[in-house]
Amino acid sequence: MPRPAVLRLFLGALLLSGAVGCSRPEPAPRGVLRISQRNEPADLDPARATLPDEFFILRALGEGLVAPSPDGGTPQPAAASGWSVSTDGLTYTFHLRPDARWSNSSPVTADDFVASYERLLSPATAAPKAGLFFMVRGARDYATGRLQDFSAVGFQAPDPRTLVVTLERPMPRFLDYAASGPWIPVNPRVVARHGRLWTRPGHFVGNGPFTLVEWRPHQRIVVQRNPAYHDAARFHLAAIHFVAFDNGEVEERAFRAGQLDVTMAIPFSKVEAYRQERSAEAHRAPLAETRYLSFNTTRAPLSDVRVRRALSLALDRAKLVDKVLRGGQEPAGRLVPPALRDSADKEPVLGGASADDPAAARALLAAAGFPDGRGFPRLELSSWVGSAVCEAVQAMWKKELGIDVVLVNREAKDHLASLAAGRYDIAFMTAIPDVADAANLLGDFASGSPGNYPQWSDARYDALLAAAAAAPAGEQAARLLAAEARLLDQVPLAPLYFNSVNWLMRPGVRGWHQDPLWTRFYQDLSVDEPE
């Protein structure tokens, strides 16, 4: 073997070796897929879940009327075997499967769906993703308390196998919204019996291909194949173990030790080593996801748009992607990622505060009363992941603006709770739409939206979004582009990069598929026994 090749292999072995690097792979139980779970679920209730990590599990335990298509096309039949649409585009009639069963063997009925959606839209539930139902007639008014009678909302069950959904206005992409995770139903009788404890093993009843058999917080969650599921023949795994890891390095070592089949990520420092030396295990895919900094606009000096603009302009996004991440990410000059843009939207950057211009940043900060950073308060920059990105941002602000920020790391569910309550200064955050629709992503920053973590309210932005929602399909993209331009001009957030996922997977895993919205598909998935 030529010496350069020997050297490359030796260096790769050094990079990938560790205390467990030479240990023999630990055999997995037969037919069990072991997947890393980075963030502990705050809830396994479709009405209250927010994290992709929670919906990874919920999509194994339940299904909505329709389900996302693995190829990104029209949603597929799920609990409903078919549907029809009225000529005016306002009414969808879903026909439930006669063999649809809850995991306790009771039939899934249209009334179960109506009760699930009434519960989710109830103001008392305060569902964080209730907006995914607002195209349904009366849903927004019921969720905000302006309408008290749920029978006036556009959900009717004329018989146990028929669910009729009436929309406020025609919406060609309605089925994409109905395929999102919060549309997964709950068993209303089980919820009534156990209250908030209904999601625990022994109580959980779902209508999906797997059942919940174990939940050891911060250790693992186990789901087991449900033989009573209507399409059980397409689900070949006996069980899935979602194994908790709060550290990427520990997760990677567990993979090398044979304790995992699929990881959530690859540590930044080891991405290239894996891609060069163990390419059969290293995988990469672009996501419809934007990582950004959220500014709490209710707190001074972040309430000053000049300060927010200065903080954004001082960031070198290309350096962040090329020198820190090195995993296929792209610098973000705007919020909406390429995967969600209209085909006519060719503009890569809308400009404004998303450009990199340290000189302009310093001038703005001085105009706001903080020349060379003097007198600027010591703010916190919080996150839920490893601190490499936030450390880079911290260093850039120190170098270009002369200001110091304190880095704070929290568990994901605590980080989200702090943002939702406005208990933060600046936060590293991720925008992951539930639907491949720019309107869904931009709608999170409308006044009063549960996803409006900057606590920002702008009447002009709200009006632009409303105009886009009411516009004919051919005009919506231009209206949304105008709304996005307004968002970037006012800088309640600073886009950083469009994300890609890098993960490790054992070659014996067959049929793995996930889409750019972090949806995982468990049908036709199998795992070979380790040799």
N, C-alpha and C positions, 0 to 999 in steps of 0.2 A: 504494500500500500504506500503511495507517495507520502512523504513527510507532512505536507500541508494538510492532507486528509486526516492523518493520524492526530495532528495537533488540534484540528477542529473537533474531532471526536473526544479528545482528552479534555479540552476546554468545556465542551458541552456536558461531559460527565461531571466536571467540577461544579458547573452552574446548577445542575439538577440533582446533585448529591446532597445528603444530609444524614442526620442520625438514623433515619429509617430508610435511606436510599438503597441499601443493599438487602433489606428484609424481603422475604418472600411474600408475594401477594396474598392477602387474606381472602379466602374464598367466600363468595356471596352465597346466601341461601338460594336455592334453586328458584328461578323465575322471579327474583326480586331485583328491582332497579333501585340503586342507592344514589340519591341526588343531593347535592349540597343545598342547604337552605341558609342564606346569609342573614336574613332578618327574621326575628321571632314574630309570628303573627300577633297583632293586637286583637284580632277577632277572626272567626271563620263564619261570620254572618254576612251574606251578600249585601245586606242593607247597610252594614257598617264598615266593611272592608275597604281599604284604600290602596294597600301596597300590592305590586305585582306578585310578591312572595305569597301573599294571602290568596290571590286568585290562581296561582299555580296549583294550590291544594283544592280550592273551591271548584275548579273546573274538572277535577277528578271525582269530586263528591256530588256534583249536581250539573244540571243542564237547563238552559232556558228554552223558549219556544223554538229558537233557531240557534245555530252555532257558527262561529267564524269558519270560513273555508281555508284549508291549508294553503291553497294557491292564491289567496287574496281575492277570489272572485265572490260571486253572490253567496251569502250565507246559506248553510245547508240545513235541511230538516233536522230537528233534534227532538224535543218533547212533542212538537207538532210534526205530523207526517206530511202536512201540506197546508196551503193557504190560498186565498183568493183576494183580489183587490178590486174595490169598486171603481167604476169608470171615472169618477171624479178624483180618485187617488186619496180619498179621505178615510176609507174604511178598509181595514184588514181583518179577514175572518180566518182564524187559525183552527185547524182540525187536529185535536190531540190524538195521540196513538192509543188504540184500545188496549194495548199491552203495556202502557207506561205505568210503572209501579214505583212507590216509595220503597226505600230499603227495608221497611217493616212489612212489606207486601201489600199495603193498602193502595188502591188506585190513585193515580195523579189526576185531579179533576180541574176543570176550568175555574171552579170556585176557589181552589187552592191558589191559582195564579192571581185572581182578583184580590183575595185576602193578603197575599204576599205584597202586592203593589200598594194596597191601602196602607199596610203597616209601614212600608218603606217611605211613602209620601207623607205620612203623618208628621206634623211639626214636632211631635214629641220624640220621634226617632232621630230627627236631625241628620238624615242620611247624607254623607258627604258627596255622594254622586247622584243625588236626586235630579240634577239637571239633565241627566240622560233620559228622563221621562217627560221633559217639559214640552215636547212636540205633541203629546197626547192631550186631547181636549180637557181643559180644566185642571191638569196635573200641577201646573205652576201655582195656580190660585189655591189649590188644596194644600200644597206643601208650604205656602207662605201664610196660611191661615185666613185668606180672603174668602175661601169657599169652605163651608162646614160639612156639606152633604157629599159624601164620596160617590153616591149613586149618580151624581151629575158629572163625574169624571168619566172619560171615554173608555172604560173597561166594563164589558158586560159578558155574562155567562148564560146564554139562553138554554144551554143544556150541559151536562157534565163533560162532554167532549168538544165543546165549541166555545172559543174565546173570541170576542169581537173587540177590536181596538179602533177607536175613532180619533183621528188627528185634528189638530187646530187648522192646519193647512196642508196641502199636498207636500210630501217630503220624499223624493225619490230614494234617499239613502236610509229610510226608516229601518229597514231590515238590519242594516249594519249596527244601528243603535240597539235594536232588540237582541242582537247577538252578543252584546257586551255583558260583562260579569254580573253587574247588579240586577240584570233581568232574570238571573237564576232564582227560582222560587224557593220558599221554605215551606215546611209542613206546619200549617197554622195550629193544628191540635197539639203537636209536640212543643211548639213555642209557648202556647198557652199553659201547658203543663209544667214546663221547666224554667220559663223565664229566660234570663240571660245565660243560664247554665245549659241551654239546649244544645250548644255547640260542643259540649264535652263528650268524650268517648262514653258510650253507654246510653247517651241521650240523643246523639246526633242521628237524624233521619234525613237522608237526601234522595235525590232521584237520578243520581249519576252512576257511572260504571264502577265506582269503588265506594267502599264504606270506611268510616273512620273507626279505627280499633285502638289507637294509642296516641296520646299527646303528652309527652314529657317536656315541659317548657325548657327551652334553651338546650335540649338534647336531641330529640327527634319526634317526628310525627309519622305515623304509619297508617297507610290506607290499604285496604284489601279488596281484591276483585269481588264484584257483586254479581253472582251468577244469575240473579233475577233481572238484571238490566236488559232492556229490550234488544240491544245490539251487542250482547256479551261476546259473541263469536269473534268480534273484531278486536277484543282486548285480551292480549295474550299474557300479560304480566300477572303473576299471582299476587304481587303486592308492590307498593312503592314506599321506600323509606326516605323521608325528607330529613336529612341529617344536619343539625345546626352547627354552623361555624361563624364566629364573629371576627375572624382574622383570615385574610387571604393567604398568608404564608402557612398557617396551620392547615388550612383547607388543601393547599397544594401538596403538603407533605402527606396528608391522609390519602390523597389520590395516588401518590407514588407508592404508598404502603399497601395499596390494594383495598382500601377501606371505602372508596367511592368509585362510582361508575361515571358520574357526570358532575362537573364543578360549575359554580356560578361564574367564575372568572379565572384569570391567570394574573398573578402579581405582575405589576408593570415591569419590574426588573427582569422577569423571566420570559416575557412574551417572545422575544426574538430567539432566545435559546431553544424554546420548544418548537417554534416554527421551522428552525433550521435542523435541529437534531432529532426531534420526535414529532414530525409533521403529521403522522397518522393519528396522533392524540390531540393536536392543537387545531381549534376551529375558530373562525371569525365570521361575523355577519353584521351588516349595518342595521341600525335601529331607527325607528321614527321617533327619536327621543332627543331632546335638547337639555343639556345641563346648563344651569344659569345661577346667578346670584340674585337673591330676593332682598330688596331693601325695604325695611319697615318704614313706610312713608309717614307713619304717625309719630315718629320719634325724631327730634332734632339731633343733629343737623341734616338727617336724611329726609326730612320734610322739605328741604330746599332742593329743587330740581337741578340747580347748578352743582351741588355737592354730588348728587347721584350721577350726573353726567360726567363729572370729573373722575369719579371712581371707575366708571366704565371705560372712559377714554385712556386711562392709565394702564390698561391691561394689554399685554402682548399675547393675543390668542394663538398665533402661529407658534410661538415659543412654547406655550403651554402644551399644545398638541404634539409638537415635534420632540421636545426635550423631556417632558414629564410623562405623558401618557403613552405615546409610541405604540398605539394599538389600533390604528386605522381610523381614529376620530378625525373630524374636520373642524376647523375654526368656524364659529358661528357669528355671522354678521347680522343675524335676525333670529326671531324665535321659531318660525315655522320651518321644520326640517324639509329637505328636498323630497322625501317620500310622500309628504302631505300637500305638496304644491300642485296647483292646476298646471296642465301641460303648457299653457300659454305663459306661465309665470317663469320667465327665464332670468329674472334679475337676481344675481347671487347675493347682493348686499343692498340693503335699503339705506345704508349710511347712518348719519347722525351719531349718536353716542356709542354705537357698536363698532365704530372704526377705532384703530389704535393711533392715538395722537397725544403723547405725553405732554407736549408743550401746551396744547390747548387745555389739557386737564389741569396743569399748574395754574394757568391763567384763570380758569373757572373757579378753582379752589380759593385763589387769592381774592377774586371778586366776591366770593361768599364770606370773606372775613378770615381766611386761614392761609395767609401767605407762607409758602414753604412748609405748610402743615402746622404752623405755630398756633397753639390754642385749640387744635382739633381734639375732641374727646377720645378716650381710649375705648373703642367699640369692640364688641364681640363678633367674630365670624364663626358661626356654628355649622356643624355637619353631622352626618350619621355614618360616614365611611372613613377609610384611611385618609390621613391628612395631607397626602402629597400634593393634591390640587390646591387645597387651601393654603398650604405652606408656600406654594409658588405665588399665589395671589397676595399673600401677606408680604412676601419679599418684593413684589413689583410695586405695591403701594408704598412700602418703605423707601425704595430706591427713587421712584418717580415723584412722589408727593410728600415724602418726609413724615408720613403718619404711621402709627403703630396700631395693629388690631390684635386682639387676644383670640386664639383658636380654642374652640370648645367642641368636643365630640360627644354625641349622645346616641343611645340606641335609637333605631329608626322610628319606632312608634312614639318615643318620647320627643324626638326631633319634630315629627309631624304635629304632635299635640302642641308643642311650643309655637310652631308657625301658625297653626289654626287659631290659637288664642292670642297671637300677636306678642308673645313673650320672647322677643329676640331683637337683635339689631340688624345684622346682615346674615343671611343663611345660604349655604350651598344647597341647591335644590335641583330636582329633575322634573321636566315636563314630559310626561308619558301619556298621550291621549288614549282614551278608552276605545275610540273609533278612529279609523284612518280618514279624518276629516279636519281640515284646518279650523273650521268653525268650532269644533269641540275643544280644540286646544286654546284658541283665543278666548272662548267663552269663559274660561277659568278666571280671567282677569276683569270680568264685568263687575260692576258695583254689587256687593253683597254675595258674590259667588263663594261657596265654601273653599274653592281652590285659589281664591284671591289672597295669597299669603302676604303680598306687600301691603294689604289693607288699603288699597288704592281705590279712589273713586273719581271717575272722569266722565262728565255728562256727554262730552263729544264722542268719546270712545264707545260709550253705551249706545249712543244714537247710530254710530256707524255699524255696530254689530246688529242692531235691530233692523237697519236698512238692508244689511246683507241677508238676514233671515227671511225678510219679506220679498226680496228681489227674485225675479225669474232665474232659473238655474244658470242660464248663460251669462248673467250679470253678477252672480254671487262672488266669483273669484276676485273681480276688481274691487268690490265693496270690502271684502275681507282684507285685501292688500292695503287698502286705505286705513282700515282699523289697525292693522299691524304697524303701519308707519306711525300712526298716532301713539301707539304703545311704546315704540322705540324712541320717539321724540321726547316723551315724558319720563322715560327711564325709571319706572317702578322696579325694573329688573334689568340685569345685564347678561345677555346670552354669552356663554363661554364656548361651547363646542357641541357639535352633533355627535352623538355617541355611537359607538360600535361595541358589540359584545365579543369578548375573547374567552373561550372556555376550553376545558379539557374533557375528553370523553374517551372511554375505553373502546377500542375497535370492535369489541363484541356487542356493543349496543346497536341494534338494527331498527331503522325506521324512525329515528329521532327527527322531529321537526318543530321549529318555533318560528313565529312570524315577527315582523319588525315592531309589533306592539307588545312583545313579551308574552304572547299567547302560546302555550304549549299544547301539543296535540298528542294524546296518549293512545289513540286507536292505531292498530297495526304496529305497535311498538313492542319489541322483544329484546331479550338480552341472552347472549350465549354464555354458557358456563365457562369460567376461566380455565385455561389449559394447565 
